[in-house]
Amino acid sequence: MIKPVPKNQDGKLYQDMPNKGSLVLVRRKGKIHGCFIQNNKLLKLTTDDENGRMEGMICIAKVMDIVPNINAAFLRVFGERKCFINLEDLQNGFNLTRPGKSFAQGDNVLVQIIKEPSKGKEASASTSIRLEGKLCVASFGKTEFLYSRKITPARREELCKQLKEASFHPPEGIQIIVRSEAANENITGEEIHFEAEQLCSKLNDLRDKASYRSDYSILSEVTPKYQEFIASVFDKDETVFEKILTDDKLIYEQTKTFLKGKNPEFVNKLHFYEDCLVPLNVLYGLEGKLAEALSDKVWLKCGGFLYIEPTQALTVIDVNSGKYDKKSTNEETYFQVNMEAAEEIAIQIFLRNLTGIIVVDFINMEKKGHRDELLKALTNALQKDTNPGRVLGFTRLGLVEITRKKCDKTIYEQILV
């Protein structure tokens, strides 16, 4: 029997690279997972459906049913998929079948998917088409030019002056919002002007195309989540990724094209893994890491552990001292376990994408100084993500409350649904 020759020395080429962080892209059970692994620990997971991501997609939908008593309508979009839309929102849209008329069953409408299907609910759509850039957001609606509230009045005045000199005005029926990124003084009015004009042009092109495209046409695809993650990391710190690995040829080619357009200088970080003896998911132990991410028990290095229980209303996290056996007072023991738990809780919140209300039952401590230090450590740890959590402090029962904005599915929905 002739054994196949391994092309990458059983994965050693990749294992021997400095482990600043690896983004491993794999196709698994009808989904594409982007797994960010650092020091052999899974820190971030993105998941895309093989059939494509819906949220953000712009397409032509057909009105299937109008239900006035719930103020809603149901639409059919590409691939026989369905979505839900508010009735008032629908009537404000562009009737492509009978221009200028109120919508009825069978009419076509230009929509953007604003929410993926979740927990048995249909996807949600809107006729308010919105395009986002790095500095601006453009959408159909009232003709106006607005600024993010995070931009100071002085900075706003400066940008207004620069844009006035460039003679920029939003086209009729398009609203432009300057994003908070423009608060950076290195950003010029000329850059905002350039991006705003591009977004306005794309919006008008979409409306023009919609008038002659067939039923269920997709006018604007959505960037996969793993590519968005790559872009967000490179925008902040290009040294985070030591390598990007995939064993799927299609994902490799798509990622290569994306990097060439976005960050061509980082194409050399992308590697196609083709070891015939050690599959990529085995090399990184992805099945085990995903199982750990779904487990309700998370061990701490000190011997303590977290117990994480998501419910419909909130998520409860319980901190236990477990096997921690250092010789010290109870107060000091509890403080050390709680401090390590705070760091791990932030990691688990980001990895599992826990949102809404999160309640943490830390081990009770008597000293106010220890409790204050714990809240500070937890707050700092939760600021490390693009969607940070907000620590509200201790309740009367001694529990710590955290809130976090929902912007994606939980890891349970991503893997199991």
Buried (B, 14 or more C-beta within 10 A) or exposed (E): EEEEEBEBEBBEBBBEEEBEBBBBBBBBEEBBBBBBBBEEEBEBBBBBBEEEBBBBBBBBBBBEEBEEEEEBBBBBBBEEBBBBBBBEBBBBBBBBBEEEEEBEEEBBBBBBBBBBBEEEEBBBBBBBBBBEBEBBBBBBEEEEBEBBEEBEEEBBEBBBEBBEEBEBEBBEBBBBBBBEBBBEEEBBBEBBBBBBBBBBEBBBEBBEBBEEBEBBBBBBEBBBBBBBBBBEBBEEEEEBBBBBBBBBEEBBEBBBEBBEEBBEEBBEBBBBBEBEBBBBBEBBBBEEBBEBBEEEEBBBEBBBBBBBEBEEEBBBBBBBBBEBEEEEEEBBBBBBBBBBBBBBBBBBBBBBBBBBBBBBBBBEBEEEEBBEBBBEBBBEBBEEBEBBBEBEEBEEEEBBBBEBEEEBBBBBBBBEE
